[in-house]
Amino acid sequence: MAVPAFLAVMPALVGPTSARALSRSQALLDERDASGALLSAKGYVAAHPRDPAGRLALGRALLAAGDAPGAEAELKRALEYGGVENDIMPALAQALLVQERHGELIRRYATAVIADPATAAEVHTVVAASYLATDQTARARSTIERVLGDRPAHRPAQLLRAQIVAAAGDLTGAMMVVDDVVQAEPSNGQAWYLKAELLRRQGADPPVVVAAYRKALSVRSDLLPAHATLIALLLQHGDLAAAKQQLADMQRAFPNHPQSAYQDALVALQSGESARAHAICQALAGRAPDSVPVQRLAGVAALRAGAYAQAETALKKVAAADPKATAPRVWLAEAQWRSGRADHALATLEPLLQGAQAQADALMLAGQIELSQGQYARADDLLAAAARLERDGDAARTVRAVALLRGGQGERAIAELEAIISRDQGNDVAAMTLIAAKARRADYAGAHQALAAFAARHPQSPTPDFLRGQIAWSRGERAAARTAYEQALAKDRWHVPTIDALAEVDQAEGKPSEASKRYEALAAHDPRQVRAMLAIAALALRPGGGGPAQAKPWTERALRAGNGDHATRTAAIRLFLQAGDATAALQAAQAADDAMPQQPDVLALLGQAQVAAGEPRQAITTLSRAIALRPDSAETHLRLAEAYERASQPAQAEPHRRRAAELAPGLTQDQLGVVSAAMTDGRIDEALAVARALQQRRPQDAAGYRIEGNLLARSRQWDGAVAAFRKAVTRAKPADAPMRLHWALTLAGRTRDAAAFVQEWSRTHPADAGFHLYLAEAAMLGGDVDRAEAEYRRVVELRPDTSAALNALAYLAVQRGKPGAMELAQRAVALAPSNADNLDTLALVYAHEKQWDKAIEWQLKAVRLAPEKGGLRLQLARWYLQSGNKAKALEQLAELSRLGTAFTAHAEVEKLKKEAGG
């Protein structure tokens, strides 16, 4: 519960002061001139820094000016310098209340024995306010009744009593208490403010409520919450001019207060001044990084200003603070979509798209995203679901129209939808449903008509023009697509999907430099726009681009801006490999493996980088780990064969070449190389041609369909990927197609279909240990540890020699305090003694049992097997420290320090060095 607003701005009553020189500061406080009082008190303290009276005056002035933390610091100094606690206590209690540190306030003052009755009334009223703020209503009531029993005319206590009565639901009784105070003391601004609050809660007419707040401010202009609430009310009722005037009044009363800046940003946002609102919020967020309301406003302002990466950062904090709130999650998804990451946006929206949690605005946004990706069938489903959530009026008729469309009664459905739109100019669900349905059925003329209706209602939105461009592009009308995209960009210069689309047109017309300039402008506008940086690097590596010298700095910038994001790391490694920079690729891959261990795609890239860097023996170890996690990857087997050949072990290479041929039958090594290269640098069409040719030659083999599914998934064409993987799983040897189908269904947002597939595949293929191993890894990544443990145990039941499952179970046993970790870890090591991760887990088990010598012995072996993995060395340093051997710990930490900030745990390395005395 929030702090009672009238107490949050109530100045503490001052006691007698011992310094005549401070009388000016007190007089200014009495006149409600906090700025003048603050200036006077600061001047006195500068001359008398250890005078407790001066510190008390400064603390009171800071509190009146809205700086509660600063006030608390000065009041504590007053106590430290010998001030009388009876004088300081009321202001200090008030400072704690304003900061909502209720527990501390109650512990400190609830049972305090205070001799002076006036001081006791002040302090215990503030204690009662903390009780009320923490929903301890009974204690709040008993405390305030004791105060009023001793001092029945104590106005703050009377007003808090009204708050307590209102909290119990008796608004009429609360109003009677407030009216008594107003009648007895007409100049009591706090009473007038509380009267306005009660009128608002009673649902009084808006003009009456507004007049009440204005009355409160006419009596006392420094009522901060009254200013803020009045501005919000005026904005709510569309009176922007009055809101701006009220903001000006608030800024005069509180020129430097964060609330004034907050309201300024709110008014700017409502006025369409998104850039100014964003600038104000950036400053505010720096002052209050943990304030959810500030982060919420900052996120929305950044979103409207086109600063999508900053919007995402702020809105992630808001969504984490209140996971049940739907609006922040929808805004977050919009920021992700507009920054060009449709897959992330759909994943963010997923909890709001199914069952009882489904939200119309989330379904609407997801439908728009799918529509922008050309997934017309999925968009149609989502938009229909959005319409179903509102079962009255035109929403219900929209659902019926969708049913008619699906039933083949197109003319009736179109007539119904157009009638809905003509009646309800704001029915975006009907408009988007019509657009999706017509595009799905290749009725492009009809889709353009629906787009025109939508555009008329949203003249400043880039969406209609963008969708026109998508339709034209899909029909091969390049010039028309460019025109439509440029019109979209004229309305929203930083609309990332449109920038991507125009860059694609530029490249198709042989203008890669123009495409690169678009992304450079986007990166300059938003320094955290990772996708733009990666796109510039990729363009530089294409024929006619700037080459590796231009690609490398942009790739490095993307890595710094990506903050450890999996997609950014893997994309950067591929770009370094494509550029022929083996050193940079290896460094990036090692950092990724440290940050994200046991990721098959990361391990495959690390192995590829090790081969490129001339370290084939290390690559053999790495790629063997990747194959243990994903045994059905033809590309990884091919990479491992190459590593064996580079290590002059051709006999060991041959089985992996044969296995690659079994997994992708009919493909030559050159064709596998084409697919691998295309997956690396994004030449999807070329690789698709290879996959589809293979399907025609060998229709009963899964390989061609698996390759097609992987390629379509890489370009986020989820419906196509799902269809390809579904064909693959029906073939005799589907390899990893079941895992890939479940993965694609999950990322497509089709969680019910994914769950149904797991159930069906497990029923028809009960002995498929590889599928259960995949499910275990997926559960671990998703944080479902119970499910992961159950799946790992199922794998061990089916295949007791699966070292990866044994190792994972050992790790989980240690982490969850369960027995059996030692036996499991030893079995894993016995099966795969060259797997550094297995040795690392065994060392962890010994460390858990405080057998430091054994822990160090096995950790040393792990480091020797994989010296490139900084995480293993860091763990070794920890075990040395735990055993008391600081010298050995410092040796390992010195090795890690040489990596600098490229090592993701650099900060921990420096911290441990200090602990070790280095």
Disulfide bonds with the S-S distance in Angstrom:
none
